[in-house]
Amino acid sequence: AAGEVIAAPLMGRFYARPEQGAAPFVTLGDTVTPDTTICLIEVMKTFTSVPAGVSGRIVEILVADEAVVEYGQPLFRVEKA
């Protein structure tokens, strides 16, 4: 598929939303900038916010909320602006 992949910067548990019941950080079709927070990754109760790092539109979400991800695993696909 076309587009740039945003990969996990560390291993841990992927969270698509800031807290239970809250709206996700990003959804399909959302436009992001390099500073947009797209998810959290939690390791031993430490939460790291992950910025998009690119400008564009979210075209694919590759990980389920609360899934455990590996370092370098693709999380999102972005169509660059």
C-alpha positions in Angstrom: 0.0 0.0 0.0 1.1 3.6 -0.6 2.0 6.0 2.1 4.5 6.4 4.8 4.5 4.1 7.8 4.7 5.4 11.3 6.5 2.7 13.4 6.6 2.1 17.1 9.5 4.0 18.7 9.6 1.4 21.5 8.0 -1.8 22.6 5.0 -1.8 24.9 1.3 -1.6 25.0 -0.4 0.6 22.3 -3.2 2.9 23.4 -5.2 4.6 20.7 -6.9 7.0 23.3 -5.7 9.1 26.2 -8.0 7.2 28.7 -10.8 4.7 28.8 -14.0 6.1 27.1 -12.1 9.0 25.5 -12.0 9.7 21.8 -9.0 8.2 20.0 -6.1 10.5 19.3 -6.5 10.0 15.6 -9.0 8.2 13.3 -9.0 7.2 9.7 -9.0 10.3 7.4 -7.6 12.6 10.1 -4.9 15.1 9.1 -1.7 15.1 11.2 1.3 17.2 11.5 4.7 16.1 12.8 3.7 17.2 16.3 0.3 15.5 16.4 0.1 12.9 19.2 -1.2 9.8 17.5 -1.0 7.3 20.4 0.5 6.3 23.7 2.8 3.4 24.3 3.0 2.2 27.9 6.0 0.3 29.4 5.9 -0.6 33.1 3.3 2.2 33.9 5.3 4.8 32.0 3.3 6.3 29.2 5.2 7.8 26.2 3.2 9.9 23.7 4.1 9.2 20.1 4.1 12.1 17.6 3.3 11.5 14.0 6.6 12.8 12.8 5.1 13.5 9.3 2.4 15.7 7.8 -0.4 13.9 6.0 -3.6 12.0 6.3 -4.1 8.8 8.3 -5.1 6.2 5.7 -4.6 3.0 7.7 -4.5 2.0 11.4 -2.5 -1.2 11.7 -2.7 -2.0 15.4 -5.7 -2.7 17.7 -6.1 -0.6 20.8 -4.3 -2.1 23.8 -2.3 -4.5 21.7 1.3 -5.2 22.6 3.7 -3.8 20.0 7.3 -4.4 19.2 10.0 -1.8 18.5 9.7 -0.8 14.8 6.3 -2.4 14.3 4.1 -0.4 11.8 1.3 1.4 13.7 -0.2 3.8 11.1 0.0 4.5 7.4 0.0 8.1 6.4 -0.6 9.6 2.9 1.9 12.5 2.9 0.5 16.0 2.4 
